[in-house]
């Protein structure tokens, strides 16, 4: 009897030893579910429509999604929407391109040159906190009434964010790789092109996402202050006339435009960062 009890205890101990342990390393690693987000958004829109249909919400203050959709279709069928979009896209494209080119040049100079770092960081730290839209009246005095001050406002906002992300990306490149290239007498420009640029590229592209949002915010603000055409001017005009369905239609168009820009940047990241 004692031997059997010992064998049973040994078997139980062996079973406990071989028992599978649950994997505990999945914490702090959340995953994105596309369908869950879409279902939550669809549910919110459905509740919004039901509340408006049963007159629980005043349509003057918050139109129903169907009213907003009808307003968008009416705008799409007219030439007014495309005219406003054309002006906004032109301003965003011109300002973002100018600010990005200047920001990349200055960011690399700060990241690679001691003198440029000493001067550039001082100026960026002093000027970056200034709201760029506050400079629009001054830019109008300097550049006149037209497209130039609006484009310059967008370019300034994009420039500072781009410069910061670029020199931050340059600083994040492992110095061992740079020293290794220098030990083989690789030319300076080749090191920049082959080592520093690829290493800093993820940070630069992440900065593009930020600057695209900055450009979108600034173009709307600039168009609300001094523009006849543009999505910002359209939204302001609809708000002044209490046409809240058209106002929210303009907001939805801005949201879709921002999603399109984010999708384009994602495609650019997959193309340029395929080596990761």
Number of C-alpha atoms within 10 A of each C-alpha: 6 7 8 9 10 11 12 12 12 12 12 12 12 11 11 10 10 9 9 8 7 6 7 6 7 7 7 6 7 7 6 8 8 8 9 10 11 11 11 11 12 12 12 12 15 14 13 17 18 15 14 19 14 8 10 10 16 11 14 11 11 15 21 23 18 14 19 20 16 14 20 21 13 14 16 12 11 11 10 15 20 15 13 17 19 15 19 20 16 14 27 24 16 17 26 28 17 18 25 25 16 18 24 21 15 22 28 24 19 24 21 16 11 11 10 16 18 11 11 19 16 11 11 15 12 10 13 15 9 11 13 18 20 11 14 22 17 12 18 18 10 11 15 12 14 11 15 16 23 29 26 23 28 32 29 26 24 30 27 24 23 31 29 24 25 30 25 18 25 26 17 14 17 12 13 9 14 17 13 11 17 13 9 8 10 14 10 12 10 12 17 17 11 14 18 24 18 18 19 21 19 18 19 26 21 17 20 21 18 16 24 20 15 18 24 22 17 27 27 22 21 24 22 19 16 18 19 14 18 26 29 29 23 24 21 19 16 18 15 11 10 13 17 21 25 25 25 23 23 24 16 15 16 18 13 12 15 16 12 12 17 17 13 12 17 15 12 13 15 11 10 14 13 8 7 6
